[in-house]
Amino acid sequence: MSAKLIVYPPDEQGWRKVRYDGVAIGVAHRPSDIRVFLAAAGLENAEDVDLTDPDFVEWRGAGPRRGIPLPEAISAPA
């Protein structure tokens, strides 16, 4: 099963294109942006989406640590 949410590599300013279910839904700079886009796309409980779930989200390119910080729960230790 492929991920329904795809977050593309960051551009020079750190912005990432985001697609959900094959449709471009926005350009994000932080995880909260992605959740807003998902809610606008009609996903129920978008604020609770686990952005680290590889069955749901595919981080392309540099990964989630560049351009968009990881959610607090999985941030790298200090």
Beta strands, then each sheet from edge to edge (+ up, - down):
strand 1: 5-7
strand 2: 16-20
strand 3: 23-28
strand 4: 57-59
sheet 1: 3+ 2- 1+ 4+
end
